Amino acid sequence: MEDQTPHEPASAEVQARVQASFDRQGLMAHLGARLAHIGPGRVHIALPNRPELTQQHGYFHAGATSAVADSAGGYAAFTLFPEDTSVLTVEYKINLLAPAEGDHIEAVGTVLKPGRTLTVCQLEVFGVQGDRRTLVATGQQTLICVKGRSEQ
């Protein structure tokens, strides 16, 4: 389960690089997602609840849940990559543990094993209603550091 202690922010340069890349993601903009925390090897993405993101029972759709989890892990890895590189997902697996409901969901990507080429991240998604946080999905992801390709 998620560590609730505050986490250090990434440097201003890394935060700006991650934010600039995130801002170019059409899907994240379309969903209404926002970066909630950018730290070294750890990124949180918040997705507010709206009817367009739900499935037939009113819960967040698994596609929306998976998309923010994928991006949180990708950007967690990207915080540790060299400046002249880019990030791409190689694979990820997600387990949906409970219906995703609440005012918003928060995806947390955490680097488990950084590498020169491949990086492995843990993915967690929480349903948030007021002060209550419920783990609704967990997963693991492998990302590749693409050299010589700037995110600019």
N, C-alpha and C positions, 0 to 999 in steps of 0.2 A: 504494500500500500504506500501511497505517496508520503514522502517526508514533508511535514508541514512547516519546517523551519525556513526562515527567509534564505534566499540564495543570492550570491553575489551577482551583480550585473556584469555583462561582458564589457570590454572597452568600448569607448564611444565609436571608434572606427569599425569594430565588428558589428555593433548594433546598427550603425548606418548601412553597412553592407547587407546585413540580413534584412533590414526593413526595406531597402531599395529592391532587393530581389522579391520579397514577399509582395510588395506593391505592384510588381509586374505579373503576378499570378491572377489570371482572369477568373479562375474558379473560386479562389479565396474571396475575391471582391464580390463575385456573384452570390456566394453564400452569405456574405456579411461577416466573415471571420476577421479577427484582429489579433495581432501579437500582444500578449499580456506580460510576457517576461522573456528576455534574451540574456542568458548567462552562458559562461563557458561550458559547453557540452550539455546544455539544458535549455529548452524553449517551451513556453506555454502558449497555446492558442485558444482564445475564447470564441465561442460561437453562440450568439443570442438565439433564443427560441423564437421562431415565427412559423406560421402555418405552411409556408412553402418548403420547409425543411423536414416535415413530418411524413410518417407513413400512415396507413389506414387506421391505426389505433390511436394516433395522436402523439406517438413517441418520435424522437429524432430518428430519421431514416438511417439505416446502417451505412448507406453510401456517404451521407454527410459526416457521420461519426468516423468512418474510415478515412475520408479525405483529410479531415483536420488532424487525425492521428499521423497519417503519412507525412503531412507537411511539418508537424511539430518535430518528428524524428529527423526529417531531412534537414531542417534548419538547426537542430541541435548539433548534428554532425558538421554542418557548414560553419558553425562558430569556431571549429577547431581546424578548418582547412586553410591552406595558404591563400594569400590575397589573389593570386592569379589563377584561381581554379573555380570550378563549378560543382554542383552536387546533382546526382541523379539517383533515384531509387532503383536498386537491383531487384529486391523482392521484399515483401512483408506479409506477415500473417497476423490476423487479428481474431481474438475470441470475444464474442459479445456475451457478457456475463449477466446483464440485467437490462430491462428496458431503459433507454436513455431518455430521461425526462428532467425537467427543471426549468429555471429561468434561462439557463444557458448550459452548455457543456464546455468543459475545459480539457483540451488534449495536452499531455505533457510528454515530450520526447526527451530521453536521457541517454547519453552515450554510455554504453557498457564497455566497448572495446574500440578505441580509436586505432586507425591504421593509416599507412601511407596511401594505400589504394582503396581498401574496403574498411568500412566502419560499421559496427553493429550497435543498434539502439534499442532500448526498451520503450514501449509505447503504453501509455495509460490514458484513459478517457474517463472523466468524472461528470456525472450529472450534478448540477449545483442548484439548490433551492435555498435561498437565504444563506444561513450558516451551515446547512447540511450538504455534505459532499458524499456521493455514492459512486464507487468504482463501477462503471458500466461496461468497460472494455479494456482488454490488455493485449499486448502483442509484442512482436519483435520484428526488426527491420534490418536489412543490409543496404548500405549506400555506397556509391562509388565516387571517389574524388576524380573529377575530370580535369586533367592538367592542361595548361595552356589555353584555357577557355575562361575568360573573365565573365563574371555575372553582369558586367556593365553593358 
